[in-house]
Amino acid sequence: QLYLTESGGGSVQAGESLRLSCVASTYVACLAWFRQAPGKEREGVATITPSGRTTYADFVKGRFTISKDTLRTTLYLQMNSLKPEDTAMYYCAAQSSPTCPAGGFNYWGQGTQVTVSS
């Protein structure tokens, strides 16, 4: 069983930065960050494949960076130039498929709250 544990959330002012971390209990091929704001559906933020290829949602391109350690057990999300609309619960997700199909994430962390005030 794979367990994912996020940390690093908090409350910041617009324009500031946060770095989220997610520790996986074992190696996993594909990792991603999702977020869900109150009253809204969960949405994908960024994905990283086993080879290190990254994809980003348009609303975070140029501001957020996803990365992982070489053992693929710790995932990061560097969030810069945060906006109030980035306020959400951020979730780490994983799947065993190395091709990272969008609907294939079947392991989820408990989430870490990010709140950005103007």
C-alpha positions as CSV (number, residue, x, y, z in Angstrom):
1,Q,0.0,0.0,0.0
2,L,1.3,3.4,-1.0
3,Y,0.9,6.3,1.4
4,L,1.4,10.0,0.5
5,T,1.9,12.7,3.1
6,E,1.9,16.4,2.1
7,S,3.3,19.3,4.0
8,G,4.3,22.9,3.5
9,G,0.9,24.6,3.2
10,G,0.1,27.9,4.9
11,S,-1.2,31.4,4.7
12,V,0.6,34.0,2.7
13,Q,0.1,37.3,1.0
14,A,-0.4,37.7,-2.7
15,G,3.0,37.7,-4.5
16,E,4.7,35.5,-1.9
17,S,5.9,31.9,-2.3
18,L,5.4,28.5,-0.7
19,R,7.0,25.1,-1.3
20,L,4.9,22.0,-0.9
21,S,6.3,18.6,-0.2
22,C,4.9,15.1,-0.5
23,V,6.6,12.0,0.8
24,A,5.7,8.7,-0.7
25,S,6.1,5.6,1.4
26,T,7.6,3.7,-1.5
27,Y,8.8,4.3,-5.1
28,V,6.0,5.2,-7.5
29,A,6.2,6.0,-11.2
30,C,4.0,9.0,-11.7
31,L,3.4,11.9,-9.4
32,A,1.2,14.9,-9.6
33,W,-0.3,17.8,-7.7
34,F,-4.0,18.6,-7.7
35,R,-6.0,21.2,-5.9
36,Q,-9.6,21.8,-4.9
37,A,-11.1,25.2,-3.8
38,P,-14.3,25.4,-1.8
39,G,-17.3,24.9,-4.0
40,K,-15.2,23.9,-7.0
41,E,-14.2,20.7,-8.7
42,R,-10.7,19.2,-8.2
43,E,-8.3,20.2,-10.9
44,G,-4.9,19.1,-12.0
45,V,-2.0,21.5,-11.3
46,A,1.2,19.7,-12.5
47,T,2.4,16.2,-13.3
48,I,5.9,14.7,-13.5
49,T,6.7,11.4,-15.3
50,P,9.4,8.9,-14.3
51,S,11.7,10.5,-16.9
52,G,11.2,13.9,-15.4
53,R,8.9,15.3,-18.1
54,T,6.6,17.9,-16.6
55,T,3.2,19.3,-17.6
56,Y,1.4,22.2,-16.0
57,A,-2.1,23.6,-16.0
58,D,-2.3,26.9,-17.9
59,F,-3.2,28.8,-14.8
60,V,0.1,28.0,-13.1
61,K,2.6,28.0,-16.0
62,G,5.5,30.2,-15.3
63,R,4.7,30.5,-11.6
64,F,4.8,26.9,-10.2
65,T,7.5,24.2,-10.6
66,I,7.0,20.5,-9.9
67,S,10.1,18.4,-9.1
68,K,11.0,15.2,-7.4
69,D,14.1,13.7,-5.7
70,T,16.1,11.1,-7.5
71,L,14.6,8.2,-5.6
72,R,11.1,9.4,-6.7
73,T,9.9,9.2,-3.2
74,T,9.6,13.0,-2.5
75,L,7.6,15.3,-4.7
76,Y,7.8,19.1,-4.5
77,L,5.7,22.0,-5.8
78,Q,7.4,25.4,-5.7
79,M,4.8,28.1,-5.9
80,N,5.8,31.6,-6.7
81,S,3.8,34.8,-7.3
82,L,0.9,33.3,-5.5
83,K,-2.6,34.8,-6.2
84,P,-5.7,34.8,-4.1
85,E,-7.3,32.4,-6.7
86,D,-4.6,29.9,-5.8
87,T,-6.3,29.4,-2.5
88,A,-7.2,25.7,-2.2
89,M,-6.5,22.4,-0.6
90,Y,-3.5,20.9,-2.5
91,Y,-3.3,17.1,-2.9
92,C,-0.4,14.9,-3.9
93,A,-1.4,12.0,-6.2
94,A,0.3,9.0,-7.6
95,Q,-0.2,6.1,-10.0
96,S,1.9,3.2,-11.1
97,S,1.6,3.7,-14.8
98,P,4.7,5.4,-16.2
99,T,2.7,7.1,-19.0
100,C,0.7,9.0,-16.4
101,P,-2.8,9.0,-18.0
102,A,-4.9,11.8,-16.6
103,G,-7.6,9.6,-15.1
104,G,-5.2,7.1,-13.7
105,F,-4.3,8.6,-10.3
106,N,-5.4,6.2,-7.7
107,Y,-3.4,7.1,-4.6
108,W,-4.1,10.4,-2.8
109,G,-2.7,12.2,0.2
110,Q,-4.8,14.0,2.8
111,G,-4.0,17.4,1.4
112,T,-2.4,20.6,2.7
113,Q,-4.2,23.9,2.8
114,V,-2.9,27.0,0.9
115,T,-4.5,30.3,1.6
116,V,-3.4,33.5,-0.3
117,S,-4.8,36.8,0.8
118,S,-4.8,40.0,-1.2
